Amino acid sequence: MKKLLLSLICCLFADLALYGNDRIVSLSPALTELVWHLKQGETLVGRSSACQYPNDVKQLPIAGNFGQPQVEKVFSLKPTWIIANDFINPQMAHRFRQNGIKVDLRQIRDLEDYCWWVRKIGEMLSCQKEAEKELKRIGFLEQKLKQKKAMPLKILWVVSDRPLMVAGPGSLPDQVISMMKMNNVAKSVPNEYFKCSWEWILRHQPDWIVWSIPGKPEKNHRLWGKLKAVRNNRVIIGIVDDPVQCPGPRWLDSILRLRTKLEQGELR
C-alpha cells in the first residue's frame, strides 16, 4: 500500500511539473523558427510537417500539417499552448481550449503581424529581453530597406504554372515587392492570388519574373518564350524553400538579398 501511495504521489508531482512548464505545439514554420530564434526551442514539443528550420526541429514529433492539427496526436503531446497562423477547421481551436490548452492564431501578412508575435512569445515565455533584441534587429533591417531607392521595375511573381497563378494585391509576395520598392505587375487584379490567362500575361509584360515554384520557364516554351523577361534571363528561380516566402526571423534579410539580385541583374 505504501509503495502504491508513493507511486501515485510521484506521478502527481510529475504531472504538476509537466504542466508547470511551457509546452508548445507550433503549426507554422515561421512561428516554429521564431520560438527557436528567441532561444526557447526547449519549449517546443510538436510541429507541423512544414516546419523544417532549423534542422534541430526535425527531431520534434509531427503534430499535423500546416494549420491542420492531428487532434489526438496534439493531445498526446500535452501542450500548454498551440500557436498557428490559422486552422483550416476553426472548431478545433474551441476543442483545444475546452481542454485547457491556450490557442493563439494570427496570420503573418506584414511586419506588424511579425512584431506582434515577437512580443507575444516574449511575454508568454518570459523572454522579453530576447524579444526586444529581435525587435531592434528587425527595425534596423526595415530601415535599410526604406533607405533603398525606388526602382521602376515591374515584377511578376508566379505561384503556380498549372493552373497559371500570380501574386496579387495584399498577398505576401506583394508585400515583398512593395518593400523592395518595385512594382507588382498584378497590383490591380481582384484577388490576392490571381488565376490569369496567357493573354493577360502577354499584355502585362514584366521586367522580371520571380518563379517561386519548382522548375523554370524555358525560352523554347511556346508561350513563356514570348516574354522578354524569359528571353533575357531575367527570371529569379530556386526560391521554393527560400525564407523570402516565409515571414519569420530570416524574412527581411532574404528580401534584401532578393533586392540585391535584381539590382545586380539590372547592371548586367
N, C-alpha and C positions, 0 to 999 in steps of 0.2 A: 504493500500500500504506500509506504513512504517513497519507494522508488518511482511509483506511478505518479504520485503527487509532485515529486521533484521534476519528473519529465514534463508534466503539464506546465509547471512554473517556468521551466526553461523555454518551452515552446511559446508561452505567453510573452516572455521578455524578448524572444527572437522576433515575434510579430511586431511588438512595440518598436523595436529597433528598426525593423524594416520600414514601417510606416512613418517613423520619425524622420527618415531621410528622404531627400528628393529622389524620385524615380520617374524618369521622363521617357515617354514614347513620342518620338518625332516622326511625322508622316510627310515632312517637307525637306528636300535636300538642302535648301538654303538655311532652314532653321537648325537642322542637324549640324551643319557646318558652323553656324553661328554659336551654338552651345559649346562646341569644341573650341572655337576661336576664343571664346571668353574663359577658356581653361576650366570648363565644367563638364568635360567629357565623361567623367566617372558617374555623373548623374543619369546618363543615357542607358536605358535598359532595353530599348527596342527602336526599330527604324522602319522606314518604308523600303521596298525593293529598289526604289530610285535613289536612295541615299548611298552614295558611293565615295564621298570625300569627307575627311581624309581617309586614307586606306584603313586606318585602325577601326573605323566604324563598320567595316565589313565583317568584323567579328561579332557584331551585335545580332541578336535574333531579328528576323524579319517579321514585323507585326502587321503587314498588309502592303498594299500598293499605294502610290501617291494619292492621298486624300481618300483612301478606301481601306479602312482598318479591317482586319480579321478579328471579329469581336471576341471570340473565345481565346484566341492567341493573346490578344491585348490583356484580357482579364488574368490569364495565366502569368503574365509578367508583373502583375500587381503594381501598376504605375500609380503615382500620386498626381501626375499632370500629363495631359496629352496636348501636344501643340501641332498645328497644321495650318495650311493656307485655307482649306475648306474641306468639307466632307461631301462626297457625291450623294450620300444619303443623310440628310440633316437630322433624321430621327436618331441616328447613332449618338450624337452629342448628348441628347436628352437621356439616353440609356446609360451612358457612362457617368453622367452627373448624378443620376439616381443612385448609382452605386458608389457615390462619394469621391469620384475622380474629377479633379478640376480639368476643364477643357477650354482652351483658347484657340480661336480660329480667326485668322486675318490674312487676306491676300497681301503680297508684297508687289505693289504696282509701281512704286516710286521710292525715292529716298526717304520721304516722310514715313512711309509704312515700315521701311527697314529700320529706321531710327526708333520707331515705336517698339519694335520687337527687341532692339538692343536694350532699351530702358526696361521693358517688361521682364526680360530674362535677368537683367541685372538686379531688379527688385526681388523677383521670386527666388532667385538662387543666392541672394546676398553677395553679389559680386559687382557692386556698384562701381568700385574702382576700375575694374576691367571694362565695364560698360562705358564709363566716362572716357577712358583711354580710346576706346573704339570710336566714340562719337567725335572726338577731336581728330582722329585719323581720317574719318570719313569727311569731316568738314574741310580738312586740308586738301584732300583729293578733289572734292567738289569745287573748291576754289581754283584748283589747277585747270579743271575743265572750263570753268567760267572765263578764265583768262585767255582761252584759245580764241583765235579769230574765227569768225563765221566763214564757212566755205560753201559756196553756192552749188553744191553737188546734189544731184538727185539720186537717192538710194532706193533700190527695190529690194526688200527683204523677203525672200522666198521661204515659206514654212512648209510647203508641200508641193510636189510636182504631179501627184496623182491622188486627188484632183489638184489642179493648179490653184494654189492659195498663197496670198501675200499678206504681210502685216499692215493693218490699217491704223487709224487714229485711236489712241488710248491703249494700244497693245504695249507689251513690254518692249519689243523691238522699236516701236515708235518712240518710246521714252529714250532709248539708247541713241537713236538717230538725232533726236532733239538735243540731247546732252552733248553730242559731238558737234552741235551747231551746223547740221546739214539738213537737207530736205527729204522728207519721205514722199516718194512718188505717189503712194496710195493715201496721202493725208486727207483726201476729200471723199473717200469711199464711205459707204454707210455702216460698215462693220469693223470691229477690231481685227478680225481675221476674215479677209475678203476672198471669196471664191471667184476668180476672174477668168476671162476668156483670153485666147491668144490675141484676138483683135484688140482687146483692151491693153495688153502688154505692148503690142506694136505701136499703139497710139501714144503710149506713155514711155518712150524710150528712156531708160535710166542711164546715168553716167557710170554707176557702179551697181553690181548685184551682190548682195550678201546671201550666200547659199547655205542656209542653216540646217540642211538635211544631208544624208549620205550621198556620195557621188558628186557630179558636177555637170553643168550644161555644156554639151560638146559643140564645137564650132561647125561640125558637119551635120548637126541635127537640122532637120528641115525647117524647124521653127526657131529654136534658140539661136541658130546660126544667123538669123536675120537681125539680131540685136547687136549694135555697135559695141556694147559693153563686153559681150561674149567674144566677138571677133578681135577686140583689142586687149584681151586678157585682163579685163577689169572686173574680175569675179573673186570674191573672198570665199574660200572653201575651207573645209576641215575644222569647222567650229561646232560640230554636233554636240560635243561634250564641253565646249568652252564655257567658262563662268560668265561670259558676256550674256548668256541666256539663263543664268541662274542668279537672281538678285541677293547674293549672300556677301560675305566678307571680301571676296575677290572681285566683286562686280565692277566697281569704279576703276580698279587697276586694269581690268580687261577692256573696259570702254576706252581708256586712254591708249591702250595698245592698239585697238582697232582703229582709232582715230589716226595714230601714227602710221599704220599700214596704208591707210587711204591717202594721207599726206605724201608719203614716200612714193606711192603709186602715181600720184599727180605730177611728181617731179621727174619721173622717168621719161 
